[in-house]
Amino acid sequence: MKKSNLAVATAVSGLLALAGTALTPSVAVAAEKEKCYGVVKAGKNDCATKTSSCAGTSKTDGQKDAFVMVPKGLCDRLAGSSKEAK
């Protein structure tokens, strides 16, 4: 392999490794999120609901038992939101 190709391959590998660690969510980041019910668009929920078995299956906008994970504190400021399923 040429020296220039080796340098490019090394640089790209380094960037990919760095991006992989930057995109991996840490426990601290996960702790800074909360479930927010009643604000999800149809089909955009994060997990199962009382009426559906998996993520992305909410039937209506603002479904009261469907949630999305949001940064802590944001749910309190969204109209129609709740921290508990209704």
WOLIN-V428701 format. One line per field, one symbol per residue. ss: DSSP state (~ for helix, > for strand, _ for the rest). phi: phi as a letter, one per 40 degrees, with the letter a starting at -180 (. if undefined). A space follows every 50 residues. Layout:
ss=???
phi=???
This chain:
ss=__~~~~~~~~~~~~~~~~~~~~~___~~~~~_>>>>>_____________ ________________>>>>>___~~~____>____
phi=.cccccccccccccccccccccccccccccccbacbcgbccdgbccacbc bacacgbccbcgdcbbbbcbddgcdccccgcacbcb
